[in-house]
Amino acid sequence: MAAVRTDPSPAAFYAAKGGKPETLAADSARAFLGLRLECAQCHNHPFAKWRREEFWGFAAFFAGVPQASEDGVARPVREDANRRELTIPGTKTVVKAAHLDHSPPAWRPRADSREVLADWITAPGNPYFARAAVNRVWARFFGAGLIEPVDDLDSTDDPALGGLLDEIAVQFRDHGYDMKYLIRALTATRAYNLSSAAEPSESSSPTPFARMAVRGLSPGQFIDSLAQATGADVAETRARFLELFADRDERPTEAQTSILQALTLMNGSFVAGATGPETGDVIGALAEAPYLDTAGRVEALYLAALTRRPRPEERALIIKYVDRHKSEADRARALADAFWALLNGPEFRLNH
């Protein structure tokens, strides 16, 4: 049966935020503009750039979104596409939908408020969108943004990094927000191709991006890596692994392995089955391959698990461990032990 295609819909996003204009506005500004506007929601903060009326003017673009009922259940209610103003809570002040740069919205027939807002967000003259997108993509590849946090671009305290972000953002905008161009440009930089190894003379506070940070794999990357390395089918266990290894918004350069995660990898049935000579596809094939000696099997294990060949000392250690066993079955189990150790090691869990 052919797959059913559905048009993209923001309904789930609206429902998750209860349809509240102020919440939708704050989260949209963080995601697409790299701005934290919510500090101006209740009052004019003395140290914040944004004023209360500016926040609620931005929120007014979401005024027509149906809100959740008092019992918290979202029900299908037709959106009021023409509602473009809000009353600031606790006041009698009515504000109309307004862009953050104070340019007038380009209202047009049959276009709802957020279409007009999206046009402004992605307009070449918008100073925020390209910077926010570049900073997020940079963080995706380098483990941290040029400006941190990635959703607070007003927080930069390094003019050099801020200037670099501006320069890349201009190129991204001039190339029509071409994501492939941006990815090619970032991955071709010297910074991206640096080693993660620290120099002996490196200080405890190294220059930002002077070396590639070691990053933890995302839950999806990790389970896919396990499947690729072991040849195991992860369809039945994928959802459980994704939940278990969810990053809970931690930075990839600060990823920690919990006790439950460690126990699942060390003693869980999935890894046990995938690394068993009798049940694991990859390890079983290697253990029985008549054309490979122990050195060849060890090299194949490293290529399968870590996509590199073992260093001489690693090869010698595992060969000694495997060949000290006399029976073929014991040597297969010893090889499986080595495979298990590689999958449980930090090099498999981290992106170097």
N, C-alpha and C positions, 0 to 999 in steps of 0.2 A: 504494500500500500504506500502510495506516495506521501511524503511528509507534508504536513499542513503548514503553510507559511502564514505568519501573522505579522502585521505591521508593528513596528516599534511603538511602545506605549509608555507614557510616564505614570500610568495609573498606580503601579506598585510603589513608586517613589512618593507620590502624593499620599497614598494610604499610610505608608510608614511614618509620614510626618503629620498625620492627622488632618491634612489639608490646610494647616495653619499658614497663612501668608508669611508671617514673621520667621517661622522655621524653614519654610521652603526658600525664602530669600537668603537667610543666613547660610544654609547649606549649599545653595547654588553659587553664592558668591565665593565660598571657600573652594568649591570644585572647579569653577570655570574662570575665576578671576584671581584666585590666590589671595583673597581678602577676608579678614575677619571683621564683619560689620556688626555682629551682635552686641559688642560692647556699647554701641550707641542705641540699642533698642529701648532702654528705659530712661536714659538721660544723656546729656552731653558730657562725655568724660573729659576732664581737663587735659589729659595727655593723649587722647585719641584723635586721629585725623578726621574721622567721620562724625557728622552731627546727627542728632536724632531724626530730624526731618528728612535727611538724606536716606537714612535706613528705611523709614516707612515709605518714602517715595519709591524706593527700589522694591519693597514688599508689595506695593500696590499693583505691580505687574502680575501678582498671584492672587489678587483679590477675588477673582471669579472662580477660583478652584473650589469645588464642593468640600466642605469640612465634615469631619467625622461627627456622628451624632453623640449625644451626651453619654451613651453607653459604650462609646469607643468603637462601635461597629461602622465600618465604611459601607455606605449603601450607594447604589448607582443613582446619581442625581445629575441632571444636565448642567454643564458648566455655563456660567454667565460670561460669555466671551467679551461682552461690552463693559463689564465692570472694571474700572481702572482708577479707583480711588479708595482710600481708607481713612477712617478717623483714628488718630493716634490715641491709644488706650489711656484713659484717665484725663483726657482733654476734650475740647470741642474742636480741635484743629483737624481739618480735613486736608489731606495731601493727595495730590494726583500722581500717577505713575510717572517717574522721572529717572533718567539715566544718571549714573553717578558722576559723570563729567559735566552734568547740567545741560547737555545738548537736548533739544526737543525731540521726543519720540516721533518717528516717521509713521504715524498711523495711516492705514490704508484699508479699503473695503475688504471684508471677508478674511482679514488676518487677525487672529486672536492676539492677546497682549504678549504672550510669550514668544510668538513668532517675531514680533517687532523687537522684543528684548534680545532674542537670539541674533537677529540681524545686527544689532548694535554691538553685542559681545564679540562677534566675529568680523566686525568692520575693520578695514585696514587702519583706521585712525584710532581704534581702541587701544589704549596703552597697557591694558591688563591681560587680555586673553593669551596673547602669544608668550608673554613672560611666564604666566602660570603653567601653560602647556609645556614649555621647554623645561621649566624647573621640575615638573613632575616626571617627565621622560628622563631627564638627567638623573634624578633620584632613582628611577627604575634601573638604570644601568650602572650607576656608581654606588648605590646603597644609601646615598644622602644627597639632598638637593644642593644647588649652589647657594640657596637661601633656605634656612631651616627655622621653623617648620615650613613645609612646602605650601601650606595653606595660609601663610602669613607673610606675604612679600613686603609688607611695610616694616618688617623686623630686621632687615639687613643691617649689619654693622661692619661689613667688609666691602669697601668701595670697589676693590679689584674684582671680587666675585660678582658684585652687582653689575659692574660694567660689562663683564663677560656675558652675564645673563642677557643684558640689553642687546649686545651685539648678536648673539645667537637668535634672540627673539626677532630681531629685524630680518635676518635671513630666512627664518621660518615663515614669517608673514609674507615676505617678498616672493617666496616659493609657493604661495597659495595654501599655507598650512598643510603642506605635503608631509605626512608623517613618515613615509619611507625616506624622503630626503633627510629629515631630521635624524632618524635612526642611523642612516649611513654616515652622516656627518659626525655624530657623537662617537660611533664605534670606530671611526677612522682616526680619532685623535690620539696623540701620544699618551695622554692621561689614561685613556681606556685600555691601552695596550701595555701599561706598566705592570710589573710583577707585584704580587701582594707581599713579597718578602721584604722585611724591613732591613735597611742598611745598618751595619754595626755602629756607625757613627750617628745614627738618627736620634734626635732628642725625643724626650717623652711627649713633646707637643709638636709633632711634625707639621710641615706646611700642608694645608688642605689639598687633597688630591695629588700629593707627591708620590703616592703609590696606590695601587688598586686595593680597596678595602676587601677583606674577606666577608662574604655575606651568607646568611643562611638561605637555603632554598625555600621557596614558597611551598605551602602544602601540596598544591597541584604539581609543581615541579618534582617534589620529593617522591610522591607516589608514582609518577610517570617514570622517574629514574629507577625506582625499584622494579617496576614492570620491565623496563628495557634491560636492566642488568641481569635479572633472573629468568626472564621469559615467562613469568607467571601471569595469569589472568587476574587483573585487579578489579574486574567489574563488580563482584559481590562485596568487596571490602573497601572500595574507593570512598564511599560516603563516610564510612567510619573513620578512615584515615584522615580525610579532609577535616572532619570535626576534631579529631584528636590532635592534629598538628596545626590547627588554626593559629595564626600568628597573634591574634588578639591586638592588632595594631602596633606591635612592637617594631622597632626599626630593624631592617634586615642585617645591619652591621652589629646589632646587639642581641641577635637571636640566641635564646637559651633553650636547652633541652630539658623538659620537665621529667620528673621521676616516672610518671605514667608513660610518657613517650619512650623513655629509655627502656623500661620494662617490656613495652610492646615490641620493640625491636629486638631485644635480647631473648625474650622468652615467648613472644607471641606465636600463634599457630601459623600465621601467614609467612613470616620470615623462616620459621622452622621448616615449613613445607618447601619453601622456595630454595632453601640451601641444603636440603636433604638429598643424598645421592640417589635414593630410590624414588623421590617425589619431585625434585627440582629439574626443570627442563635443561637449563644451561649446565649446572653442575653435573647432572647425570650424563649428559652427552660428553662432557670433557673427561669425566672419570672413565668412561668406556671407550674413548677414542683410541684405536690401536696405533694410529700414526703419530701420536704425541708421546714424548717422554715426560718426566716430571717437570723439567724446566719449561717445556712447551705448554704444559697445562697451567703452570703458575703464571706464565706470561699471558695466556688467554684469560685467566681470571682477572688479572689487573686491567686488561683491556676492556673486559665486560663491565667491571665495577667502577673503574676510575678513568677509563679511556686513556691510559698511559701504560707504558711498560714498567716493570718493577726495576728499582735501582739495584745495583749488584748486591748490596748487603741485604736487601729485602728478598731478592731471589734466593740467595744462599741460605737465609734463615728458614724460609718456607720449604725449600727442597730438603733440607736437613730434617725438618719436622715431619714431612711426608714420608721420606725414604727410610726413616728409622722403623717404620712399621713393616712387618714381613708379609702379611696377607694382602691380596688385592683389595678386599673389602675394607680392611683397616686403612689402607692408603687412600681409598676413596673418601672415607669418613674424615681423615686428616685434611684432605684437600677441601672438603666441605667446611671444616672448622676454619680454614684460612679464608674461604669465601665469606663465611659468617662474620669474621673479624673485619674484613674490608667493608662490608655493608654497615657495620656498626661503628666504624671509625669516623672521625671528624671530617676527613677528606671527602667522604661520600656525602655527608650532610651539608657541607659548605660549598659555596661557589667561589673558586679561587680566581 
